[in-house]
Amino acid sequence: MMNKPLLLLVALTFCCCIASLHGFAINTCRCRRTAANPIPPRAVKKIEVTAASGHCPRTEIIITVRNGNRICVDPEAKWFPGLLNTLQKKNDLSTAEPTTVSGF
């Protein structure tokens, strides 16, 4: 039969192991660094925005480019709003339905 000090040591070790496992999941940001150079609109395939959460304390923006590479972007980058505006205009033009004129 185990003596009380050894049993206590085993229980404390088990608790420490459990606590350390939870510590790894807290900061699971996907972006370690962000791109400094602007990304051309024609290269953008997809934009993902992940809001700050318990897993990552900051908003993350990941752009997938045509060749499949994924690039992290700083949401505060001066060039990023211009990229979004350009892509939005391009999307508005491509989804607009042609108008027809009748009554002539």
Secondary structure by P-SEA (a helix, b strand, c coil): cccaaaaaaaaaaaaaaaaaaaaaacccccccccccbbbbcccccbbbbbcccccccbbbbbbbcccbbbbbbcccccaaaaaaaaaaaaaaaaaccbbbbccc
